């Protein structure tokens, strides 16, 4: 569950959720290529990299209680990172 809703992984399975995410990512990349702006593509690449690094860090801390600074860094570099580009 996430934000009181069933996730794709919960509703179907983990593999379905991963493939759905890959599909959405491929659509985003296609749209970026159509914009044809290297600065926008660079920002997008940086976001994906930071989000992936945060996911890997979260995975490495699984089954532990993370330090507050690690937890905040993970939150900042996952979905919170995308909010920076909305304003």
C-alpha positions in Angstrom: 0.0 0.0 0.0 1.1 3.5 -0.7 -0.8 6.6 0.3 -3.7 4.4 1.2 -3.9 2.8 -2.3 -2.9 -0.6 -3.5 0.3 -0.5 -5.5 0.8 -2.3 -8.8 3.2 -4.7 -7.0 0.6 -5.4 -4.4 -2.3 -5.7 -6.9 -0.4 -7.8 -9.5 3.2 -8.6 -8.7 6.7 -7.1 -8.4 7.7 -7.9 -12.0 4.6 -6.3 -13.4 5.3 -3.1 -11.5 8.9 -3.0 -12.7 7.9 -3.5 -16.3 5.2 -0.8 -16.0 7.8 1.6 -14.6 10.2 0.7 -17.5 7.4 1.4 -20.0 6.6 4.8 -18.4 10.3 5.6 -18.5 10.5 4.7 -22.2 7.6 7.1 -22.9 9.3 9.9 -21.0 12.5 9.4 -22.9 10.6 9.4 -26.2 8.9 12.7 -25.3 12.2 14.2 -24.3 13.8 13.3 -27.6 10.9 15.0 -29.3 11.6 18.2 -27.3 15.2 18.0 -28.6 16.6 20.1 -25.8 19.9 18.7 -24.4 19.6 20.8 -21.2 16.2 19.3 -20.4 17.5 15.8 -21.2 20.5 16.4 -18.9 18.1 17.5 -16.0 16.0 14.4 -16.6 19.1 12.1 -16.6 20.4 13.7 -13.4 17.0 13.1 -11.7 16.9 9.4 -12.8 20.5 8.9 -11.6 19.8 10.5 -8.1 16.5 8.6 -7.7 18.3 5.3 -8.6 21.1 6.0 -6.2 18.6 6.7 -3.4 16.8 3.5 -4.2 20.1 1.6 -4.0 21.0 3.3 -0.7 17.5 2.4 0.7 18.0 -1.2 -0.4 21.4 -1.3 1.2 19.9 -0.1 4.5 17.0 -2.6 4.4 16.5 -4.4 7.7 18.3 -1.7 9.6 17.2 1.6 11.2 18.8 4.3 9.1 20.4 7.4 10.6 18.2 10.4 10.3 20.5 12.1 7.7 20.5 8.9 5.5 16.7 8.8 5.7 16.3 12.4 4.8 18.8 12.0 1.9 16.9 9.1 0.5 13.6 11.0 0.7 15.1 14.1 -0.9 16.5 12.1 -3.8 13.5 10.0 -4.5 10.1 11.6 -5.3 10.8 14.8 -3.5 13.5 15.5 -6.1 10.9 15.7 -8.8 9.1 18.6 -7.0 12.1 20.8 -7.6 11.3 20.9 -11.3 7.6 21.8 -10.9 8.3 25.4 -9.8 
